[in-house]
Each structure stands twice: as C-alpha cells, then as structure tokens.
C-alpha cells in the first residue's frame, strides 16, 4: 500500500516537472496533437451530412482541460498547421491538407484552438466553486458551444444554408455523442487531477 502511494506521488511529481519546463510543455503539446490526430481517424461517415462522426471533439476538450488554455490553444494551432502541411492528422473522410481547411468541416477545425482554450480556462476559473468533474462537464459543454457555433456558421456560409438546415447537418446529429464524449473527458480529467493531487 505504501509503495503504491509513493509510486503515485513520484508519477505526479514527474508530471508536474514535465508541465513546468519548456521542453516538457513542448512534448505535451506535440503529444496532444498526436492524440487529436488519432481520434480524428476514429471516423464514421454519415449519409445525411458532409460531417463525419469522429472523436476529435473529445480529444480537443480533454487536451484543453489537461494542458490549460495557453498550451491547449497552442497544441490545436500546431495540429491545424500539421494538417495544412499535408500530414495525415485530419479525418480520412476528407480531402486532407489545406483543402480540408476550406471544406465543410473547416468550421470544426478552426474552432479547436478556441475550444481548447475555453475548456482549459473554465476548469481552472471554477476551481473554488465546483468539483473537478462538475467543472470539467461545464468546460466541455462551453467548448462544444464554441465548436458547434463555428461549425454550423461555416457550413451555412459555405453551402448557403439556412440556420435550421445548418443545425440539422452540423449540430443535431452529434448532440448525444457529444454528451458521451464530454462525460468521458470529464471523467478522465478528474482521474488525472486526483492522481496529481495524491
């Protein structure tokens, strides 16, 4: 029991050192882009919308909460830069590269830096008033508001759609899945925070 506790404390100390040093932050930011890229490849096309179902939003929210607003924002800007350079980090159900940053899912992609920053800021700003899990759920919901607002707005602009049609194509089909992703991200964030505090 004692060895397990000391082992967890050692892991927490290593994580704090990693987050506090510049090289450590760079490693975390690059690892975050890899996580989002991996989740982008868990992708299922839907026949009634040009937007595939992916795990990207889950990863973006988790990255923002775990890294904080500045590092989370930076990680997502790097992710977009990687995709623009042609690296296979975006969903495979799209043209890839710069073309994907101009296509139907561009609103989602460009929302990611802001969504990660919102998630990271909210979990820290609400620290005195709510539990870890509650803060994380609220952060996930607000980050998703950012994602869906930009996604639906871009799709409506690109395809000349009404607000109701954009809602039907870019938001409504994903709401149940987003609730599950937010809950999962909040649970993982809460667990990571508990390990760091022990």
C-alpha positions as CSV (number, residue, x, y, z in Angstrom):
1,X,0.0,0.0,0.0
2,X,2.8,2.4,1.0
3,X,4.8,1.6,-2.2
4,X,1.7,2.2,-4.3
5,X,1.1,5.6,-2.7
6,X,4.8,6.6,-3.1
7,X,4.7,5.4,-6.7
8,X,1.7,7.6,-7.5
9,X,3.4,10.5,-5.8
10,X,6.5,10.0,-7.9
11,X,4.4,9.9,-11.1
12,X,2.6,13.1,-10.1
13,X,6.0,14.8,-9.4
14,X,7.3,13.8,-12.8
15,X,4.1,15.1,-14.5
16,X,4.5,18.5,-12.7
17,X,8.1,18.7,-13.7
18,X,7.1,17.9,-17.3
19,X,4.4,20.6,-17.3
20,X,6.7,23.2,-15.7
21,X,9.6,23.1,-18.1
22,X,9.6,24.5,-21.6
23,X,10.9,21.2,-23.2
24,X,8.2,19.3,-21.2
25,X,5.5,21.6,-22.4
26,X,6.7,21.2,-26.0
27,X,6.5,17.4,-25.6
28,X,3.0,17.6,-24.1
29,X,1.8,19.9,-26.9
30,X,3.2,17.6,-29.6
31,X,1.7,14.6,-27.8
32,X,-1.7,16.4,-27.7
33,X,-1.7,16.9,-31.5
34,X,-1.0,13.1,-31.9
35,X,-4.0,12.3,-29.6
36,X,-6.3,14.6,-31.7
37,X,-5.0,13.1,-34.9
38,X,-5.6,9.5,-33.6
39,X,-9.1,10.5,-32.5
40,X,-9.7,12.1,-36.0
41,X,-9.1,8.7,-37.6
42,X,-11.8,7.1,-35.5
43,X,-14.2,8.4,-38.1
44,X,-17.6,7.2,-39.4
45,X,-19.2,9.0,-42.4
46,X,-22.9,9.7,-42.2
47,X,-25.0,9.6,-45.3
48,X,-27.2,12.6,-44.5
49,X,-24.4,15.2,-43.7
50,X,-21.0,16.0,-45.1
51,X,-19.6,15.9,-41.5
52,X,-18.3,12.5,-40.3
53,X,-18.7,11.3,-36.7
54,X,-15.3,11.4,-35.1
55,X,-13.7,11.5,-31.6
56,X,-11.9,14.8,-32.3
57,X,-14.1,16.9,-30.1
58,X,-13.5,14.6,-27.2
59,X,-9.7,14.9,-27.7
60,X,-9.8,18.7,-28.1
61,X,-11.8,19.2,-24.9
62,X,-9.5,16.8,-22.9
63,X,-6.4,18.5,-24.3
64,X,-7.7,21.9,-23.3
65,X,-8.6,20.8,-19.8
66,X,-5.4,18.9,-19.2
67,X,-2.9,21.4,-20.6
68,X,-4.7,24.7,-19.8
69,X,-5.8,27.5,-22.0
70,X,-2.5,28.6,-23.4
71,X,-0.9,25.2,-24.1
72,X,-4.2,23.8,-25.2
73,X,-4.6,26.7,-27.7
74,X,-1.0,26.2,-28.9
75,X,-1.5,22.5,-29.4
76,X,-4.5,23.0,-31.6
77,X,-2.8,25.7,-33.7
78,X,0.0,23.2,-34.2
79,X,-2.5,20.5,-35.1
80,X,-4.0,22.7,-37.8
81,X,-0.5,23.6,-39.1
82,X,0.4,19.9,-39.3
83,X,-2.8,19.3,-41.3
84,X,-2.2,22.2,-43.6
85,X,1.3,20.8,-44.4
86,X,-0.3,17.6,-45.5
87,X,0.4,15.4,-42.5
88,X,-2.4,12.8,-42.1
89,X,-3.8,14.3,-38.9
90,X,-7.4,15.1,-40.2
91,X,-10.3,12.7,-40.6
92,X,-9.7,10.4,-43.5
93,X,-13.2,11.2,-44.8
94,X,-12.0,14.5,-46.4
95,X,-9.5,15.7,-49.0
96,X,-6.8,16.4,-46.4
97,X,-4.3,19.3,-46.3
98,X,-5.3,22.8,-47.0
99,X,-8.4,21.6,-48.9
100,X,-9.8,20.2,-45.7
101,X,-9.4,23.6,-44.1
102,X,-11.6,25.1,-46.7
103,X,-14.2,22.3,-46.9
104,X,-17.5,21.6,-45.0
105,X,-15.7,20.6,-41.7
106,X,-13.4,23.7,-41.7
107,X,-15.6,25.4,-39.0
108,X,-15.0,22.5,-36.7
109,X,-11.2,22.5,-37.3
110,X,-10.8,26.3,-36.9
111,X,-12.8,26.2,-33.7
112,X,-10.4,23.8,-32.0
113,X,-7.9,26.3,-30.7
114,X,-10.6,28.5,-29.1
115,X,-12.5,25.5,-27.8
116,X,-9.4,24.0,-26.1
117,X,-8.6,27.5,-24.6
118,X,-12.2,27.8,-23.3
119,X,-12.1,24.3,-21.7
120,X,-8.7,24.9,-20.1
121,X,-9.8,28.3,-18.7
122,X,-13.1,27.1,-17.3
123,X,-11.8,24.2,-15.3
124,X,-9.2,26.5,-13.7
125,X,-11.5,29.5,-13.2
126,X,-14.2,27.4,-11.5
127,X,-11.8,25.6,-9.2
128,X,-13.0,27.3,-6.0
129,X,-16.7,26.7,-6.6
130,X,-17.2,23.3,-8.1
131,X,-15.9,19.7,-8.0
132,X,-13.4,18.5,-10.6
133,X,-16.0,16.5,-12.5
134,X,-18.6,19.3,-12.5
135,X,-16.0,21.9,-13.7
136,X,-14.9,19.5,-16.4
137,X,-18.5,18.9,-17.6
138,X,-19.2,22.6,-17.7
139,X,-16.0,23.2,-19.6
140,X,-16.8,20.5,-22.1
141,X,-20.3,22.0,-22.7
142,X,-19.0,25.5,-23.2
143,X,-16.2,24.3,-25.5
144,X,-18.8,22.4,-27.6
145,X,-20.9,25.6,-27.9
146,X,-17.8,27.2,-29.4
147,X,-17.2,24.2,-31.7
148,X,-20.8,23.9,-32.9
149,X,-21.4,27.7,-33.4
150,X,-18.3,28.0,-35.7
151,X,-19.1,24.7,-37.4
152,X,-22.7,25.5,-38.2
153,X,-21.9,29.0,-39.2
154,X,-19.2,28.0,-41.6
155,X,-21.3,25.2,-43.1
156,X,-24.2,27.7,-43.6
157,X,-21.9,30.2,-45.3
158,X,-20.1,27.6,-47.5
159,X,-23.3,25.8,-48.7
160,X,-25.7,28.8,-48.5
161,X,-27.9,27.1,-45.9
162,X,-30.5,28.4,-43.6
163,X,-29.8,28.3,-39.8
164,X,-32.2,25.4,-39.4
165,X,-30.6,23.3,-42.1
166,X,-27.1,24.1,-40.8
167,X,-28.3,23.0,-37.3
168,X,-29.7,19.7,-38.8
169,X,-26.5,18.9,-40.7
170,X,-23.8,20.2,-38.3
171,X,-25.2,20.0,-34.8
172,X,-28.3,17.9,-34.1
173,X,-26.9,14.5,-35.3
174,X,-24.0,14.8,-32.9
175,X,-25.5,16.0,-29.6
176,X,-26.0,12.6,-28.0
177,X,-22.5,11.6,-28.9
178,X,-21.1,14.9,-27.6
179,X,-22.8,14.3,-24.2
180,X,-21.0,10.9,-24.0
181,X,-17.7,12.5,-25.1
182,X,-18.0,15.3,-22.6
183,X,-18.7,12.8,-19.8
184,X,-15.8,10.6,-20.8
185,X,-13.4,13.6,-21.0
186,X,-14.6,14.9,-17.6
187,X,-14.1,11.5,-16.0
188,X,-10.5,11.2,-17.4
189,X,-9.7,14.8,-16.4
190,X,-11.0,14.2,-12.9
191,X,-9.0,11.0,-12.5
192,X,-5.8,12.7,-13.8
193,X,-6.3,15.5,-11.3
194,X,-6.8,13.1,-8.4
195,X,-3.6,11.3,-9.3
196,X,-1.7,14.6,-9.4
197,X,-3.0,15.6,-6.0
198,X,-2.3,12.3,-4.3
